[in-house]
Amino acid sequence: MLQILEPFFEKRNESKDEGTYRIDKTKAFQLMGKAGCALLSNDESRQLSLLNQLHYTTLKQEVLTELVDTASKKIKLKSKYQSNFKREFLLKLELRDRERQFSAKGNIVYPSYKRWQELSEELSNFLTACPEGGLEEVNARLSSLWTTSEKSSVRHKKVKRSMSLPMLASQSGAVRIRRKDFRDGYVYQSIDANQLYYGFSKKDGKILFNSPLPHPRLTTKNLKIYEYQYQPVNECVKMDEWKTVYEKEGVIVEHAPGTKARRYIRATLPFDLYLLWDKELQKAKDKSSLTLPSKVIRETKDFFEEGIYKNEELAQFFPKPRENNKKFTMNIELVGSTVKFSYVTA
């Protein structure tokens, strides 16, 4: 592992018993950026695999809110902190090399775990010794455990300083931006973004849903989607490209790839058939489709199990909706003698 990552190490700090290895972030991010725009060599792919596993994001969490259950009638430590909560701070690593017939795996513990553990144990002991202690007493005890550096003062005394520490976090739809700093070097910023992908690869006429294609603007030297790795594409289908999968007796069902994780379903059908599926509209005084708003929330069981799925021929074209629980949301796109609606799958 150390040999593979050696090109990315800063100067090694050695002692008699151990060494500390620090990754040069700029070099690491340069390789991650390259991976989004071009094919990598075998050595670079090994390096990227390890760097992606070592990469992490943190978010500062307010200690009192995170550790203590204030919603219960009695102040107590949250259950997950009464047992081993080390897993909240673990980075899992795995190295496989088929050429060398070698594999290894293990965990790295994010250092703030030690501080979180200390505070958790201190508050647990305090609440055991003072079971009637309220939120003010708990907050006072926590404040007494805070170090001077953690209490660093600010010029604006009226600003409330919450006691917070970093924890490992995840980002959904994360994009890394490279910017120049005032020294003519580079800094990297991570942001959340929506609509990262515009389509999927196709092979032999089949859509490869595990190969979403990022928008070209997000595959430049200054923009990179987390963990996206470039693959050449010969054929693709856009995410909003609708395809008719069923058409018979006034019923049209269309599918679209949708998003990276979910598909879109759209149906156009006679109102009489729609009314058989919509149990709630059946109960209304005015059963006209003109009363339907643009967004409708319905019982999943009624609309699917007791409605659509009664028709065996149509059932296969209507996967369960996104919520897939008691209720789901659908968009009403056309009303009248014909109704058109759409929804997102699970």
C-alpha positions in Angstrom: 0.0 0.0 0.0 2.8 2.4 0.9 4.7 1.6 -2.3 1.6 2.4 -4.4 1.0 5.7 -2.6 4.7 6.8 -2.4 4.5 9.3 -5.3 1.8 11.2 -3.3 3.6 11.4 0.1 4.8 14.6 1.6 8.1 14.4 3.5 7.9 11.5 6.0 8.2 12.3 9.7 10.0 9.4 11.3 10.5 8.4 14.9 12.1 5.3 16.4 8.9 3.2 16.5 6.6 4.6 13.8 6.3 6.9 10.8 3.6 9.4 9.7 2.6 9.6 6.1 0.8 12.7 4.8 -0.8 12.8 1.4 -0.1 15.8 -0.8 -3.7 16.8 -1.5 -2.8 18.7 -4.7 -1.1 15.7 -6.3 -4.0 13.4 -5.2 -6.7 15.8 -6.6 -4.7 16.1 -9.8 -5.0 12.3 -10.4 -8.7 12.3 -9.4 -9.3 15.1 -11.9 -7.4 13.3 -14.6 -9.5 10.2 -13.9 -12.7 12.1 -14.9 -11.3 13.1 -18.3 -9.1 10.3 -19.6 -8.3 6.6 -19.2 -5.7 5.8 -16.6 -2.8 3.3 -16.6 -2.9 0.2 -14.4 -0.6 1.8 -11.9 -2.7 5.0 -11.8 -5.9 3.0 -11.4 -4.4 1.3 -8.3 -3.3 4.6 -6.9 -6.8 6.1 -7.5 -8.5 3.2 -5.8 -6.6 3.8 -2.6 -6.8 7.6 -2.7 -10.6 7.3 -3.1 -10.8 5.1 0.0 -8.5 7.5 2.0 -10.6 10.5 0.9 -13.2 11.6 3.4 -15.5 14.5 4.2 -16.1 15.9 7.6 -18.9 18.1 9.1 -18.8 19.9 12.4 -21.7 18.7 14.7 -22.9 20.4 17.8 -21.7 18.1 20.6 -24.7 18.6 23.0 -27.3 17.9 20.2 -25.3 15.0 18.9 -24.7 13.2 22.2 -27.7 14.0 24.3 -31.3 13.0 23.8 -33.2 16.1 24.7 -36.5 15.0 23.2 -37.2 12.5 25.9 -38.8 13.4 29.2 -35.6 12.6 31.0 -32.2 13.9 29.8 -30.1 10.9 28.7 -27.2 10.0 26.4 -28.4 8.9 22.9 -28.5 5.1 22.7 -25.8 4.8 19.9 -23.3 6.5 22.2 -23.9 4.1 25.1 -22.3 1.3 23.1 -19.3 1.2 20.7 -19.9 4.0 18.2 -16.5 3.7 16.6 -18.0 2.7 13.3 -19.1 6.4 12.9 -15.5 7.3 12.5 -14.1 4.5 10.4 -12.5 4.7 7.0 -12.6 1.3 5.4 -9.7 0.3 3.1 -9.2 -2.6 0.8 -6.3 -3.4 -1.5 -6.5 -6.1 -4.2 -3.8 -6.8 -6.8 -4.5 -9.8 -9.0 -1.1 -9.6 -10.7 0.7 -10.0 -7.4 -2.0 -12.3 -5.9 -2.2 -10.0 -2.9 -5.1 -8.5 -0.9 -5.5 -6.8 2.4 -8.2 -4.8 4.2 -8.6 -2.9 7.4 -9.8 0.3 9.0 -8.4 3.7 9.8 -10.0 5.6 12.7 -10.6 9.3 12.2 -8.8 11.0 15.1 -11.7 13.1 16.4 -13.2 9.8 17.6 -11.0 9.9 20.7 -12.4 13.3 21.7 -16.0 12.3 21.0 -15.5 9.1 23.1 -14.0 11.1 26.0 -17.0 13.5 26.1 -19.5 10.7 25.7 -18.0 8.8 28.7 -17.8 12.0 30.8 -21.4 12.9 30.2 -22.5 9.3 30.7 -20.8 9.3 34.2 -22.3 12.7 35.0 -25.8 11.6 34.1 -25.4 8.5 36.2 -24.2 10.5 39.2 -26.8 13.2 38.7 -29.9 11.4 37.2 -32.1 14.4 37.9 -29.8 16.8 36.0 -31.5 19.0 33.4 -30.3 20.5 30.2 -28.7 23.4 31.9 -26.6 21.2 34.2 -25.6 19.0 31.3 -24.6 22.0 29.2 -22.6 23.4 32.1 -20.8 20.1 32.6 -20.0 19.9 28.9 -18.7 23.5 28.9 -16.4 22.6 31.9 -14.8 19.8 29.8 -14.1 22.2 26.9 -10.4 23.1 26.4 -9.2 26.7 26.2 -8.4 26.4 22.5 -11.9 25.1 21.8 -13.3 28.1 23.7 -11.3 30.6 21.6 -12.9 34.0 21.9 -14.0 36.1 18.9 -14.2 39.9 18.5 -18.0 39.8 18.2 -18.9 38.8 21.7 -22.7 38.6 21.0 -22.1 35.7 18.5 -23.2 32.4 20.1 -20.4 29.9 20.0 -21.7 26.4 20.0 -19.4 23.5 21.2 -18.9 21.4 18.1 -16.5 18.8 16.8 -16.0 17.2 13.3 -17.5 13.9 12.3 -17.3 11.9 9.1 -20.0 12.8 6.7 -21.1 12.0 3.2 -22.0 14.2 0.3 -24.8 13.4 -2.2 -24.0 14.6 -5.8 -20.6 16.1 -4.8 -18.5 18.1 -7.2 -14.9 19.2 -6.6 -14.0 22.6 -7.9 -10.3 23.7 -8.5 -9.5 27.3 -8.0 -6.4 29.4 -8.1 -5.2 31.1 -4.9 -3.4 34.3 -4.5 0.0 32.5 -4.5 -0.8 31.1 -8.0 -1.3 27.7 -6.5 -4.6 25.7 -6.3 -7.2 25.2 -3.7 -10.1 22.7 -3.9 -13.7 23.3 -2.9 -16.4 20.6 -2.5 -20.1 21.4 -3.1 -23.3 19.5 -3.5 -25.0 19.7 -6.9 -28.0 18.3 -8.6 -28.4 17.0 -12.2 -24.8 15.8 -12.6 -25.7 13.3 -15.3 -27.4 13.7 -18.7 -27.7 10.1 -19.8 -26.5 6.5 -19.7 -24.2 4.3 -21.9 -25.8 1.8 -24.1 -24.3 -1.5 -25.3 -25.9 -3.9 -27.8 -29.1 -1.9 -27.4 -29.3 -2.2 -23.6 -29.0 0.7 -21.2 -26.2 0.4 -18.7 -27.7 2.0 -15.6 -24.5 1.6 -13.7 -22.7 3.8 -16.2 -24.3 7.3 -16.0 -22.7 9.9 -18.2 -21.8 13.2 -16.6 -22.6 16.5 -18.2 -19.5 17.6 -20.3 -19.2 20.8 -18.2 -18.5 18.6 -15.2 -15.5 16.7 -16.8 -13.1 19.6 -17.2 -9.7 20.2 -15.5 -11.4 22.5 -13.0 -14.6 20.5 -12.3 -14.8 16.9 -11.2 -17.7 14.7 -10.0 -16.6 12.6 -7.0 -15.5 9.1 -7.9 -16.5 9.4 -11.5 -14.0 7.6 -13.8 -13.9 8.3 -17.5 -15.1 5.6 -19.9 -15.2 5.9 -23.7 -18.8 6.0 -25.0 -20.0 4.9 -28.4 -23.8 5.0 -27.8 -25.9 6.7 -25.2 -29.5 7.4 -24.2 -30.6 10.7 -22.5 -32.2 10.6 -19.1 -35.3 12.4 -20.3 -35.6 10.3 -23.5 -39.1 8.7 -23.4 -39.7 5.4 -25.0 -43.2 3.8 -25.6 -43.2 0.4 -24.0 -47.0 -0.3 -24.3 -49.7 1.0 -26.6 -53.2 -0.6 -26.8 -56.8 0.5 -26.7 -56.1 4.1 -25.9 -53.5 3.2 -23.2 -50.0 4.4 -23.7 -47.2 3.7 -21.2 -43.8 5.4 -21.6 -40.5 4.9 -19.7 -37.5 7.2 -19.4 -34.1 6.4 -17.8 -34.8 9.3 -15.3 -31.9 9.8 -12.9 -28.8 7.8 -11.8 -30.9 5.8 -9.3 -34.6 6.1 -10.4 -36.6 5.6 -13.6 -39.5 7.8 -14.8 -42.9 6.3 -15.7 -45.6 8.1 -17.7 -49.1 6.8 -18.7 -51.9 8.2 -20.9 -55.2 6.5 -20.6 -59.0 7.0 -20.8 -60.4 8.7 -17.7 -62.8 5.8 -17.0 -59.8 3.5 -16.5 -57.9 6.0 -14.4 -61.0 6.3 -12.2 -60.9 2.6 -11.5 -57.4 3.0 -10.0 -57.9 6.3 -8.1 -60.0 5.1 -5.1 -59.9 8.6 -3.5 -61.4 10.3 -6.6 -64.1 7.6 -6.5 -65.2 8.8 -3.1 -65.4 12.5 -4.1 -68.7 14.2 -4.9 -67.3 15.5 -8.1 -65.6 12.6 -9.8 -64.4 14.7 -12.8 -60.7 14.6 -13.8 -60.9 18.4 -13.9 -60.7 18.5 -10.1 -57.3 16.9 -10.1 -54.4 19.2 -9.1 -51.0 19.1 -10.8 -49.6 17.0 -7.9 -51.6 14.2 -6.4 -50.8 12.1 -3.3 -52.4 8.7 -3.2 -52.3 5.5 -1.2 -49.8 3.2 -2.8 -51.7 0.0 -2.0 -55.0 1.4 -3.4 -53.5 2.7 -6.6 -51.2 -0.2 -7.4 -52.2 -3.4 -5.5 -55.9 -2.7 -5.7 -55.8 -0.8 -9.0 -53.2 -1.1 -11.7 -52.0 -4.6 -10.6 -55.4 -6.1 -11.1 -54.7 -5.8 -14.8 -52.1 -8.5 -15.4 -51.3 -7.2 -18.9 -50.4 -3.7 -17.6 -48.9 -4.6 -14.3 -45.4 -5.4 -15.7 -45.1 -1.8 -17.1 -45.7 0.0 -13.7 -42.9 -0.6 -11.2 -43.6 0.5 -7.6 -43.3 4.2 -7.0 -40.3 6.0 -5.3 -41.7 6.2 -1.8 -42.9 2.5 -2.0 -44.5 2.9 1.4 -48.1 3.9 2.3 -48.3 6.9 -0.1 -46.7 8.2 -3.3 -46.8 11.3 -5.4 -47.7 11.6 -9.1 -47.8 14.5 -11.5 -51.0 15.1 -13.4 -50.0 16.4 -16.9 -53.4 16.2 -18.8 -57.0 16.0 -17.7 -60.3 15.6 -19.5 -61.6 12.5 -21.3 -58.0 11.4 -21.2 -55.7 11.5 -18.2 -51.9 11.6 -18.3 -49.8 11.1 -15.2 -46.2 10.4 -14.3 -44.2 9.3 -11.3 -40.7 8.2 -10.2 -39.9 4.6 -9.4 -38.3 3.2 -6.2 
